[in-house]
Amino acid sequence: TRGSMTQMIQSVIITMKCMQARAMTFLCIWQYYLSHEYRPPKIVYPDKKLVLKFRALIAFEVNCSATGDPQPIIKWTYNGIYIQPTLNTYVNLSTGALTFTFFRSEEVGIYRCIATNTAGRLTVSSMSPMVHLLEARLENFGQISLNITHAVNEYDYLRLDCDDTKSSVAPKLAYTWLDKHRVVIDSRSNRLFIDQRGNLHFTYLSVNDTYVQGYYCGIYMYVGIYRHTSVGTKRYLTVASMPNPKFAIAPKLRYSNSGVKALISSTAILECVFSGYDPVPPFLPVITWRNRAGEIYTNTTKYRVSQDGRRLIVKNVRITDEQAYFCQARNIAGIDSSSVSLDVTSGPVFAKGPPADQTVAPGANVSFQCDARSLRGEASPRNFVWYINSKPIAEQYDTNKFQFSPDNKMLTITRVNKDTDIMCVQCDISNDVDTVSASACLNIESISRADIYSPSSFWIVVYVTMAGICLLAFLLGLWAACNKRKVEESRDEYVYKDLRRKSEESLNTGMESDSVDEHVKESETLSTTRTSATTADI
């Protein structure tokens, strides 16, 4: 009927729209899969070289974390060899931390965190920068004399050197000076000053300095809440009393640490020590710091001047901080000044940034560059060491697959294949100052992303949609024909049963059997006719 045809057309239109929507959904899922597929392991921490110092026989952990999909498994190496778990050393499987139950001197060395996951049948791993573990120890002084006596005059300048400190190692070594009772000598008057090398400076001497009865240079470090100290040679002062000067003694430079080296991003401490005396407060020369333009340094987020003026602290050192700084001391008797140079140094610096992760189409050539340089005036980097999946590239490698530039700064991987070439690449570069490391990973697409938006992709969607519509129309027609046949068979069965019922009623009332048989034959003939028509429709 006309109504049935209208319903059929409406069903086809709705079906076409659904197929188009499903095709676009398929493309969206396809694009989602391409953007959320396998991710190589990436070390999050440590992301730069670490030097850690721990006291022997204590427990501690060195953390490591990484991202990737699937989630990477963390392992550690010690001097290039994978660590096997022992009662003393093991890797925490849940956190990836390297755990020491008690640290021993024989475990000093280079450690690296290795993050590993799988891409199909490939094992891919990324390696952290070096983690250098040292044993914190406080060495005794070298040759210690029984005592040394210094005979000096009051108001003179004096420096007591802290000699033979040997090779103590600590997170932060500090110097102090002690009296014979191992009590720290009071330097709150600012007349005394201890420089970064541990030397004790007397801006001017006092007769009272004789009564200390012994000066010891001490090196100390903290282990928990306990302070451990090692002391050196005992020194005595004999200060001859002098008449109080009627006139001030002009300042004079006695010490500076000009030429001090500081790593980029570290904190630099510049020092100047002047002698001098003023008979009126504050008795000491007043020290200020200036730049080349004559501007005075004050306390800011970048610079800080110590309370006594002897130190200028430069924070977060940059290459532009490599310059001369000028310290000046003044009292009523005169002025003296000096320049203090800062030498900014660094390990190799990546000229164009470290190598970056890359995701490419199959068949492409991929290059990773470790182009590093030293700062101006320093020796060029050397010892470029390359790794594939945390393993050094052997001398015997496929030169057609892995190609190095003449200066060894660039690695090119040719005609990459998803089944064999998903990997992480690392490089170590050294100069006279330090070693830096970089890591980058190569991922390969299952299909080019450009194919998603190509004209061929559009026609694929059209063809798939039309084929789906045709198949659906055929199935709908088949369903309609079968349904029509079932309806007519149901009607015939109803008519047949109705005639049979009437026949039985007629027999009960005395109707002749010939009439009944005639009705039954009529019903069977009608059923046969409709069945033939239905078969013809199909």
C-alpha positions as semicolon CSV with decimal commas, in nm:
position;residue;x (nm);y (nm);z (nm)
1;T;0,000;0,000;0,000
2;R;0,102;0,364;-0,025
3;G;0,141;0,388;0,356
4;S;0,376;0,091;0,365
5;M;0,594;0,241;0,091
6;T;0,614;0,572;0,277
7;Q;0,723;0,394;0,593
8;M;0,984;0,200;0,395
9;I;1,129;0,522;0,244
10;Q;1,140;0,689;0,585
11;S;1,318;0,385;0,730
12;V;1,578;0,396;0,453
13;I;1,643;0,770;0,510
14;I;1,682;0,718;0,884
15;T;1,910;0,423;0,819
16;M;2,130;0,631;0,584
17;K;2,169;0,901;0,848
18;C;2,257;0,644;1,112
19;M;2,517;0,483;0,886
20;Q;2,671;0,823;0,811
21;A;2,686;0,904;1,182
22;R;2,838;0,566;1,255
23;A;3,098;0,617;0,984
24;M;3,200;0,950;1,134
25;T;3,205;0,788;1,478
26;F;3,435;0,524;1,335
27;L;3,670;0,797;1,209
28;C;3,665;0,968;1,550
29;I;3,746;0,641;1,726
30;W;4,018;0,579;1,469
31;Q;4,169;0,922;1,532
32;Y;4,141;0,872;1,909
33;Y;4,326;0,542;1,879
34;L;4,607;0,705;1,682
35;S;4,648;0,980;1,940
36;H;4,621;0,756;2,248
37;E;4,819;0,453;2,143
38;Y;5,147;0,332;2,290
39;R;5,365;0,589;2,471
40;P;5,736;0,518;2,531
41;P;5,879;0,544;2,885
42;K;5,991;0,888;2,997
43;I;6,195;0,959;3,311
44;V;6,035;1,240;3,512
45;Y;6,280;1,232;3,804
46;P;6,575;1,257;3,822
47;D;6,583;1,487;3,521
48;K;6,941;1,608;3,575
49;K;7,264;1,479;3,723
50;L;7,256;1,440;4,101
51;V;7,542;1,420;4,349
52;L;7,416;1,280;4,680
53;K;7,622;1,234;4,996
54;F;7,515;0,998;5,272
55;R;7,673;0,885;5,594
56;A;7,777;0,518;5,607
57;L;7,551;0,263;5,776
58;I;7,233;0,468;5,747
59;A;6,912;0,385;5,556
60;F;6,784;0,605;5,274
61;E;6,605;0,598;4,937
62;V;6,685;0,750;4,598
63;N;6,362;0,821;4,412
64;C;6,283;0,761;4,046
65;S;5,955;0,818;3,861
66;A;5,854;0,769;3,498
67;T;5,550;0,795;3,270
68;G;5,443;0,585;2,972
69;D;5,168;0,357;2,843
70;P;5,185;0,081;2,949
71;Q;5,318;0,201;3,284
72;P;5,698;0,148;3,288
73;I;5,879;-0,088;3,523
74;I;6,166;0,076;3,714
75;K;6,509;-0,081;3,754
76;W;6,847;0,059;3,859
77;T;7,204;0,007;3,744
78;Y;7,524;0,044;3,945
79;N;7,828;0,139;3,735
80;G;7,642;0,006;3,429
81;I;7,528;-0,329;3,580
82;Y;7,168;-0,402;3,677
83;I;7,122;-0,420;4,054
84;Q;7,010;-0,754;4,191
85;P;6,805;-0,733;4,513
86;T;6,988;-0,810;4,836
87;L;6,911;-0,762;5,203
88;N;7,099;-0,433;5,187
89;T;7,001;-0,294;4,847
90;Y;6,681;-0,339;4,647
91;V;6,435;-0,153;4,424
92;N;6,093;-0,074;4,569
93;L;5,861;-0,220;4,302
94;S;5,568;0,005;4,390
95;T;5,757;0,337;4,390
96;G;6,069;0,266;4,183
97;A;6,293;0,400;4,462
98;L;6,639;0,254;4,514
99;T;6,647;0,154;4,880
100;F;6,950;0,106;5,105
101;T;6,893;-0,050;5,445
102;F;7,246;0,055;5,540
103;F;7,489;0,233;5,310
104;R;7,844;0,107;5,276
105;S;8,157;0,270;5,137
106;E;8,187;0,001;4,866
107;E;7,852;0,114;4,726
108;V;7,987;0,455;4,628
109;G;7,953;0,500;4,252
110;I;7,736;0,596;3,955
111;Y;7,372;0,487;3,959
112;R;7,112;0,524;3,685
113;C;6,737;0,467;3,681
114;I;6,601;0,259;3,390
115;A;6,230;0,278;3,293
116;T;6,107;-0,003;3,066
117;N;5,780;-0,092;2,893
118;T;5,679;-0,293;2,586
119;A;5,550;-0,203;2,240
120;G;5,420;-0,526;2,093
121;R;5,719;-0,758;2,099
122;L;5,967;-0,474;2,149
123;T;6,119;-0,381;2,484
124;V;6,178;-0,007;2,510
125;S;6,371;0,161;2,790
126;S;6,474;0,512;2,887
127;M;6,769;0,599;3,111
128;S;6,801;0,878;3,367
129;P;7,100;1,111;3,404
130;M;7,374;0,996;3,640
131;V;7,313;0,977;4,014
132;H;7,651;0,993;4,190
133;L;7,639;0,853;4,544
134;L;7,921;0,951;4,779
135;E;7,996;0,857;5,135
136;A;7,981;1,156;5,365
137;R;8,286;1,143;5,588
138;L;8,480;1,381;5,806
139;E;8,852;1,326;5,763
140;N;9,101;1,414;6,032
141;F;9,339;1,698;5,958
142;G;9,673;1,616;5,801
143;Q;9,995;1,702;5,981
144;I;9,898;1,867;6,310
145;S;10,165;2,057;6,498
146;L;10,159;2,065;6,876
147;N;10,114;2,440;6,875
148;I;10,201;2,754;6,682
149;T;10,247;3,093;6,848
150;H;10,190;3,425;6,672
151;A;10,344;3,738;6,828
152;V;10,157;4,045;6,704
153;N;10,073;4,402;6,799
154;E;9,738;4,537;6,902
155;Y;9,535;4,699;6,619
156;D;9,730;4,503;6,355
157;Y;9,562;4,272;6,104
158;L;9,612;3,892;6,131
159;R;9,500;3,585;5,940
160;L;9,507;3,231;6,081
161;D;9,498;2,971;5,804
162;C;9,297;2,651;5,825
163;D;9,555;2,407;5,681
164;D;9,559;2,036;5,598
165;T;9,184;1,986;5,586
166;K;9,234;1,686;5,353
167;S;8,940;1,540;5,159
168;S;8,634;1,546;5,379
169;V;8,304;1,485;5,197
170;A;7,969;1,607;5,327
171;P;7,642;1,750;5,197
172;K;7,759;2,080;5,340
173;L;8,094;2,117;5,513
174;A;8,128;2,416;5,741
175;Y;8,421;2,578;5,914
176;T;8,444;2,712;6,264
177;W;8,713;2,821;6,510
178;L;8,720;2,686;6,864
179;D;8,905;2,769;7,183
180;K;9,087;2,518;7,402
181;H;8,757;2,413;7,557
182;R;8,613;2,341;7,212
183;V;8,381;2,637;7,248
184;V;8,309;2,838;6,934
185;I;8,495;3,168;6,935
186;D;8,261;3,463;6,950
187;S;8,271;3,668;6,629
188;R;7,952;3,866;6,680
189;S;8,141;4,195;6,695
190;N;8,228;4,152;6,324
191;R;8,594;4,209;6,408
192;L;8,656;3,841;6,328
193;F;8,558;3,678;6,000
194;I;8,584;3,320;5,864
195;D;8,612;3,300;5,486
196;Q;8,490;3,012;5,269
197;R;8,826;2,838;5,292
198;G;8,809;2,835;5,670
199;N;9,071;3,105;5,734
200;L;9,014;3,328;6,037
201;H;9,065;3,703;5,982
202;F;9,117;3,964;6,254
203;T;9,029;4,305;6,110
204;Y;9,235;4,444;6,395
205;L;9,374;4,269;6,704
206;S;9,288;4,329;7,066
207;V;9,483;4,244;7,380
208;N;9,187;4,032;7,483
209;D;9,268;3,794;7,195
210;T;9,564;3,669;7,400
211;Y;9,337;3,535;7,672
212;V;9,162;3,285;7,447
213;Q;9,454;3,048;7,507
214;G;9,434;2,849;7,188
215;Y;9,265;2,868;6,850
216;Y;9,161;2,552;6,665
217;C;9,027;2,542;6,311
218;G;8,736;2,300;6,301
219;I;8,540;2,132;6,022
220;Y;8,198;2,002;6,107
221;M;7,901;1,828;5,952
222;Y;7,562;1,721;6,084
223;V;7,437;1,363;6,091
224;G;7,075;1,392;6,192
225;I;7,073;1,616;6,499
226;Y;7,432;1,534;6,590
227;R;7,724;1,754;6,496
228;H;8,056;1,588;6,417
229;T;8,369;1,806;6,430
230;S;8,731;1,753;6,337
231;V;8,993;2,003;6,459
232;G;9,339;2,100;6,339
233;T;9,651;2,261;6,482
234;K;9,631;2,459;6,804
235;R;9,746;2,821;6,766
236;Y;9,836;3,076;7,032
237;L;9,835;3,453;7,007
238;T;10,059;3,689;7,198
239;V;9,921;4,038;7,145
240;A;10,139;4,327;7,261
241;S;9,942;4,615;7,405
242;M;9,969;4,942;7,214
243;P;9,848;5,293;7,300
244;N;9,503;5,364;7,171
245;P;9,553;5,537;6,832
246;K;9,440;5,896;6,827
247;F;9,382;5,872;6,457
248;A;9,201;5,610;6,250
249;I;9,393;5,346;6,056
250;A;9,294;5,355;5,689
251;P;9,132;5,048;5,530
252;K;9,352;4,813;5,331
253;L;9,251;4,508;5,127
254;R;9,387;4,192;5,287
255;Y;9,197;3,914;5,113
256;S;8,950;3,846;4,830
257;N;8,841;3,534;4,647
258;S;8,860;3,696;4,304
259;G;8,829;3,438;4,027
260;V;8,585;3,225;4,222
261;K;8,404;2,971;4,002
262;A;8,029;2,915;4,007
263;L;7,815;2,676;3,807
264;I;7,522;2,810;3,608
265;S;7,204;2,820;3,822
266;S;7,405;2,793;4,145
267;T;7,472;3,059;4,411
268;A;7,804;3,244;4,405
269;I;7,966;3,403;4,711
270;L;8,216;3,684;4,658
271;E;8,436;3,796;4,950
272;C;8,649;4,097;5,044
273;V;8,834;4,143;5,375
274;F;8,984;4,479;5,473
275;S;9,193;4,576;5,772
276;G;9,149;4,911;5,945
277;Y;9,050;5,074;6,271
278;D;8,843;5,372;6,370
279;P;8,857;5,507;6,728
280;V;8,486;5,591;6,710
281;P;8,199;5,349;6,643
282;P;8,154;5,137;6,445
283;F;8,537;5,099;6,473
284;L;8,545;4,889;6,152
285;P;8,561;5,008;5,791
286;V;8,220;5,019;5,620
287;I;8,215;4,796;5,309
288;T;7,989;4,841;5,006
289;W;7,963;4,660;4,673
290;R;7,919;4,828;4,334
291;N;7,893;4,734;3,969
292;R;8,088;4,884;3,679
293;A;7,844;5,172;3,658
294;G;7,903;5,259;4,022
295;E;7,559;5,146;4,138
296;I;7,550;5,003;4,489
297;Y;7,422;4,649;4,534
298;T;7,142;4,611;4,787
299;N;6,938;4,315;4,900
300;T;6,710;4,194;4,619
301;T;6,586;3,862;4,487
302;K;6,908;3,842;4,284
303;Y;7,168;3,985;4,522
304;R;7,227;3,987;4,895
305;V;7,496;4,166;5,095
306;S;7,601;4,012;5,428
307;Q;7,543;4,212;5,745
308;D;7,916;4,287;5,784
309;G;7,949;4,377;5,413
310;R;8,230;4,130;5,344
311;R;8,019;3,906;5,120
312;L;7,814;3,966;4,807
313;I;7,588;3,670;4,730
314;V;7,472;3,626;4,368
315;K;7,175;3,392;4,330
316;N;7,077;3,179;4,030
317;V;7,398;3,254;3,843
318;R;7,373;3,320;3,468
319;I;7,642;3,364;3,205
320;T;7,575;3,740;3,212
321;D;7,688;3,743;3,576
322;E;8,044;3,668;3,467
323;Q;8,194;4,012;3,528
324;A;8,388;4,218;3,778
325;Y;8,230;4,328;4,106
326;F;8,382;4,607;4,313
327;C;8,411;4,612;4,692
328;Q;8,501;4,935;4,869
329;A;8,592;4,997;5,236
330;R;8,573;5,341;5,392
331;N;8,643;5,505;5,726
332;I;8,743;5,856;5,832
333;A;9,108;5,783;5,748
334;G;9,059;5,680;5,387
335;I;8,916;5,449;5,121
336;D;9,038;5,129;4,960
337;S;8,873;4,917;4,695
338;S;8,924;4,610;4,483
339;S;8,757;4,416;4,205
340;V;8,638;4,058;4,248
341;S;8,582;3,857;3,931
342;L;8,324;3,582;3,898
343;D;8,400;3,293;3,662
344;V;8,075;3,131;3,550
345;T;8,128;2,774;3,437
346;S;7,914;2,484;3,330
347;G;7,904;2,138;3,191
348;P;7,815;2,110;2,821
349;V;7,516;2,323;2,719
350;F;7,280;2,210;2,443
351;A;7,308;2,478;2,177
352;K;6,966;2,404;2,024
353;G;6,808;2,238;2,322
354;P;6,820;1,869;2,413
355;P;6,682;1,611;2,168
356;A;6,303;1,582;2,170
357;D;6,063;1,287;2,142
358;Q;5,942;1,218;1,789
359;T;5,642;1,033;1,643
360;V;5,671;0,966;1,269
361;A;5,511;0,765;0,990
362;P;5,660;0,430;0,887
363;G;5,942;0,455;0,635
364;A;6,067;0,796;0,748
365;N;6,425;0,886;0,839
366;V;6,461;1,024;1,193
367;S;6,750;1,227;1,337
368;F;6,837;1,293;1,702
369;Q;7,087;1,569;1,774
370;C;7,304;1,607;2,085
371;D;7,468;1,932;1,984
372;A;7,634;2,065;2,300
373;R;7,900;2,328;2,354
374;S;8,107;2,459;2,641
375;L;8,095;2,816;2,762
376;R;8,326;3,066;2,601
377;G;8,689;3,019;2,694
378;E;8,646;2,659;2,814
379;A;8,750;2,331;2,655
380;S;8,509;2,188;2,398
381;P;8,293;1,888;2,488
382;R;8,430;1,542;2,422
383;N;8,336;1,178;2,475
384;F;7,998;1,167;2,302
385;V;7,847;0,835;2,415
386;W;7,524;0,712;2,253
387;Y;7,277;0,456;2,389
388;I;6,983;0,271;2,237
389;N;6,728;0,158;2,495
390;S;6,982;0,221;2,773
391;K;7,252;0,005;2,612
392;P;7,569;0,155;2,459
393;I;7,576;0,132;2,083
394;A;7,836;-0,134;2,012
395;E;8,124;-0,070;1,778
396;Q;7,970;-0,322;1,541
397;Y;7,630;-0,184;1,442
398;D;7,422;-0,170;1,127
399;T;7,571;0,130;0,948
400;N;7,284;0,131;0,701
401;K;7,031;0,163;0,982
402;F;7,220;0,386;1,227
403;Q;7,424;0,668;1,077
404;F;7,636;0,917;1,275
405;S;7,747;1,261;1,164
406;P;8,125;1,315;1,130
407;D;8,138;1,501;1,465
408;N;7,928;1,227;1,634
409;K;7,668;1,486;1,743
410;M;7,380;1,352;1,532
411;L;7,231;1,003;1,503
412;T;7,004;0,924;1,207
413;I;6,784;0,615;1,197
414;T;6,679;0,528;0,842
415;R;6,354;0,381;0,708
416;V;6,195;0,325;1,046
417;N;5,960;0,033;1,095
418;K;5,697;-0,001;1,367
419;D;5,782;-0,366;1,424
420;T;6,153;-0,305;1,494
421;D;6,235;0,061;1,551
422;I;6,030;0,195;1,844
423;M;6,309;0,293;2,084
424;C;6,459;0,549;2,320
425;V;6,791;0,718;2,246
426;Q;7,028;0,863;2,507
427;C;7,354;1,054;2,489
428;D;7,619;1,152;2,747
429;I;7,849;1,447;2,680
430;S;8,145;1,556;2,895
431;N;8,378;1,850;2,928
432;D;8,631;1,948;3,195
433;V;8,356;2,063;3,431
434;D;8,079;1,807;3,418
435;T;7,885;1,543;3,225
436;V;7,532;1,606;3,097
437;S;7,281;1,355;2,965
438;A;6,979;1,374;2,737
439;S;6,712;1,125;2,636
440;A;6,446;1,115;2,364
441;C;6,215;0,844;2,233
442;L;6,100;0,742;1,886
443;N;5,742;0,627;1,833
444;I;5,601;0,515;1,498
445;E;5,242;0,554;1,387
446;S;5,034;0,259;1,272
447;I;4,913;0,477;0,987
448;S;4,991;0,826;0,872
449;R;4,772;1,082;1,045
450;A;4,740;1,268;0,714
451;D;4,548;0,968;0,577
452;I;4,261;1,047;0,812
453;Y;4,183;1,371;0,626
454;S;4,276;1,263;0,270
455;P;4,018;1,254;-0,018
456;S;4,050;0,875;-0,031
457;S;3,929;0,858;0,330
458;F;3,616;1,052;0,227
459;W;3,532;0,810;-0,054
460;I;3,597;0,514;0,173
461;V;3,333;0,652;0,407
462;V;3,092;0,701;0,112
463;Y;3,145;0,348;-0,020
464;V;3,110;0,192;0,323
465;T;2,792;0,392;0,384
466;M;2,632;0,294;0,048
467;A;2,723;-0,071;0,091
468;G;2,568;-0,065;0,434
469;I;2,251;0,097;0,299
470;C;2,214;-0,164;0,024
471;L;2,265;-0,448;0,266
472;L;2,016;-0,298;0,508
473;A;1,756;-0,245;0,230
474;F;1,790;-0,608;0,121
475;L;1,749;-0,731;0,475
476;L;1,445;-0,507;0,527
477;G;1,282;-0,638;0,207
478;L;1,348;-0,996;0,308
479;W;1,205;-0,930;0,650
480;A;0,893;-0,766;0,503
481;A;0,826;-1,059;0,266
482;C;0,871;-1,315;0,539
483;N;0,648;-1,120;0,770
484;K;0,376;-1,093;0,501
485;R;0,382;-1,469;0,450
486;K;0,350;-1,536;0,821
487;V;0,050;-1,302;0,845
488;E;-0,132;-1,471;0,556
489;E;-0,056;-1,817;0,693
490;S;-0,204;-1,710;1,023
491;R;-0,520;-1,588;0,847
492;D;-0,555;-1,913;0,648
493;E;-0,516;-2,115;0,964
494;Y;-0,786;-1,906;1,128
495;V;-1,027;-1,955;0,832
496;Y;-0,954;-2,326;0,826
497;K;-1,025;-2,364;1,197
498;D;-1,344;-2,158;1,159
499;L;-1,470;-2,380;0,877
500;R;-1,380;-2,693;1,073
501;R;-1,577;-2,560;1,369
502;K;-1,879;-2,487;1,148
503;S;-1,849;-2,833;0,996
504;E;-1,860;-2,996;1,332
505;E;-2,161;-2,787;1,428
506;S;-2,335;-2,886;1,104
507;L;-2,274;-3,254;1,172
508;N;-2,428;-3,212;1,510
509;T;-2,739;-3,055;1,355
510;G;-2,767;-3,315;1,077
511;M;-2,600;-3,124;0,792
512;E;-2,489;-3,340;0,504
513;S;-2,119;-3,432;0,494
514;D;-2,083;-3,334;0,130
515;S;-2,149;-2,973;0,217
516;V;-1,882;-2,984;0,489
517;D;-1,622;-3,137;0,260
518;E;-1,693;-2,868;0,007
519;H;-1,618;-2,593;0,260
520;V;-1,295;-2,764;0,367
521;K;-1,176;-2,798;0,010
522;E;-1,253;-2,429;-0,048
523;S;-1,034;-2,332;0,251
524;E;-0,744;-2,549;0,139
525;T;-0,761;-2,404;-0,213
526;L;-0,751;-2,047;-0,073
527;S;-0,447;-2,129;0,141
528;T;-0,260;-2,282;-0,153
529;T;-0,330;-1,977;-0,371
530;R;-0,198;-1,729;-0,110
531;T;0,112;-1,936;-0,047
532;S;0,197;-1,929;-0,418
533;A;0,149;-1,552;-0,428
534;T;0,375;-1,500;-0,128
535;T;0,648;-1,713;-0,284
536;A;0,625;-1,510;-0,604
537;D;0,666;-1,185;-0,404
538;I;0,982;-1,315;-0,241
